[in-house]
């Protein structure tokens, strides 16, 4: 499948109710994909479903699903495969930042916030991969969302940084294991992207994000991230696996 043609390709996607996941789901469907979207936000799922259906291309099914619940994830994937057949691709995009980000040091992390971030971002990623991998076609593609926080250390960001470092490690293990089946597993590491999550992080620390450290001197767009998702899922990237694809305007270069 070329980067602009996903006709009848089955894609399972988490985090599609807002932000980068929403934009990715809409883009993939516009190029003909059958997109099965899971998220905890039912209102957001209704919005993305309506937009995709109004576009008249591809197909969409939505499932309210908390990735912390292994059985719920299994049920979502089972229903997807029953409806549309094996998966051509996966985009695990959903994630959380926790309430202590940009506020508390490692020495001040509270158990409940640590557990929440790890349970969604890392344990939830494992739940998704464990359910999805047996149903991905040979030659398929898996895209997992990490972060630039998975590549470097940021102060006041301990739980989120640790969870995203873990996502990269887990993804690279899967890439090694699935290579013989020609299944690619890659990460996307976004930097400052204009999403509700970034706005929430900004609110938590009580100040506006500036872009002095970003080479391109601006915030990224969800549409730009969606294009990278589509490229990693298509046949234009068939010799790329185990990679971390940074999209941050030059923030960590």
N, C-alpha and C positions, 0 to 999 in steps of 0.2 A: 504494500500500500504506500503510495506516494504521500508526501506531506499534506497535499490538498485533497486526498481522496481516501476517506475512511468508510466508503459505502458498505453497509452491512457488517462492519467490524464491531465486535462486542467488547465494550470497555466498561470495567467496574471502577468506580471513582468514589472516594470518600471526601467529605468536606465541601460538597458541592452546593451548599445552601448560601454561601457568601464568598466574597473575596476571590482569591485565586482559583479555588475549586469551582465556583460558580462560572467564572469566565472560561475556564477550561472545558467544563461540561457543555456550555453553549457553543463554543468554537468547534469541539469535536462533533457534536450533533449537526452543526451547520455544514460539516463536510461529510455527512452521511452516516456517522457512527450510531450504533445503538448503545446508549449510555445508561447504565444502571447506577444511580446515585444514592449514597447512604450519608446520612447526617443526623444529628440530634435535634435539629431545628425544623419542625414541621412547617412553619410558615415560610421559611426560606426555601424549603423543598417545593412547596406549592408555587412559589414565584419562579423558580428556575424551570420547573416543569411547564408552566404556562408559557414562558418565553420560548422554550425549545419547540413546543407544539405550535406556537404562533409562527415560528420560522419556517415550518413546513418541510424541514429536512431531517433525516435521521429518525430516531425513536428514543423514547425516554421512559424509564420506570424509576420510581423513588421509594426509598425505604427509610423510615425513622429507625435509626440504629445507633447505639452507643458502642464504640469500638472497645470499650473496657469489658463488654459482655461478650465472651467468646462464643456462646451459643447463638446470640443475636447475629454476630458476624457470619457464622456458619449458615444460619438460616437465610440471610440476605444473599450470600453467594449461591446457595443451593437454589433459591428461587430464580435468580438471574440465569443460571445455567439451564434450569428446567424450561424457562421461557424462551431463551435465545440460543442455547448451546454453549460450547466452550468459550473461554475468554481469549480474545486476541491481544488484549492489553489491560493494564491496571494502572491507575494513578491514585496513590494513597496520599492525599493532600491535607486532610483534616489534622488540626493540632490546637494546643492551648499554650498560654504563657504563664498562667498562675497569678495569684494576687500579689506575690512578693517581689516580682521582677522590678528592677530599677529602684528598689527600696531597701532590701536587706542583704547583708553579707552572707557568705557560706556559714559562718558561725551562728547566724541568726535564723537560718532556714527552719521552718516548723514542719513537723512530720506530715501534717495533713496536706500542706501545700506541695511538699516534695512528692508525696504519694499521688496526688492528683495529676501533677505534670507528668510524672513517670508512667502512671497508669494509662493516660491518654496517648502520649507521644511515643512511648517506647513499647510498653506492654500491648497497647492497642495496635501498634504497627505489627508486632509479632502475631497477634490474633488475626489480623488481616492477611498477612503473608501465609500463615499456616492454612487458612481457609482457601486462599486464592490459588496458590501454587499448583495443587493437584489438578486444577481446571484450566490452567493456561496452556494454550496450544504450543507445540514445539515451534520455535522461531518467534514466539511472542515477546512482549516487552513489558517490564514492570518499572514504574517510576515512583520513587518514594521521596517525600518532601522532608529534607533536613533543613538547614539554615546556615548562614554564615556563622552563626553561633555554634555550629557543629564543627567549625574549622579553627576557631580561635577562642580564647577566654575573654569574657567580658565581665567586669566587676558588677556586682549586684544582679547577677544573672545565672546563679549556680545551677538551679534545677533545670531551667530551660537549656542551658549550654550542655549539661550532662546528658539530657535526654536526646538532643540532636546529635551529639557525638555518638551516642549509642545507635541511633538510626543509621548512621553511615557505616558503622561496624557491622551491624546486622545485614545491611544491604550488600556489603562486599562479601560477606560469607555466602549469602544466597547467590550472588553472581558466580562465585567459584563453583557452587554446587550445581547450578542450572546451566552452566556453559555447554556441557555435552548435549543438551537438548536445544541449543541455540536460543535459549531464553535469556534475554538481556535484563540486567537489573542495574538501574542507575539512580542516583540521587540528584535532586535539584536543591541548591542552597540559595534561597532568596536573601537579599539584603533588605534595604528600606523600600517596601512596596506599599502603595496606597491602598490599604485594606482596613477593615474594622479592627482586626487584631493589632495593627500598628497604632491606630488611633487609641485603642484601649491602653496599650503600653504607654503611650504619650500622656494619657490622662492620669495613669497611676503615678507617674513621676512628677506631674504637675508643671511640665514645661514643654515648649514646642521643640520638635525635632529639627535640627539644622543640618545642612548638607555640605558643610565645609570640608568634610573628609571624603565626600563622594566625588570621584574624578569628573563625572558628568554634571555635577552641581544640580541635581534634581532627584525627585522621588521616582521610583519605578511604577509602571502601570500594570494592572492585572492582565491586560491584553498581551503585554510583552511576555509575561510568564506563561500564559496559555499557549503562545506560539512555541515556546521551548518544550512544553509538555507534548504538544502535537508532534514536534520533530523527533523527540526521543521515543515516541510510540510508533513512528512510521518507519518504513524501510530505508529511509535516507540516512539512518543512524545505525545500520546493522553491524558495524564493527566497533561499537562503543558499548562497553559494559564495565561494571565496577567503578564507574567514574562519578565524580561529584561535579556537577555543572553549576558554576556560580553565576548568578544573575543579580548583580548588586551595583551596577554603574561604576565599578572600580572602588568600592568601599574598603575592601580588605586587601587590595593588591599592593 
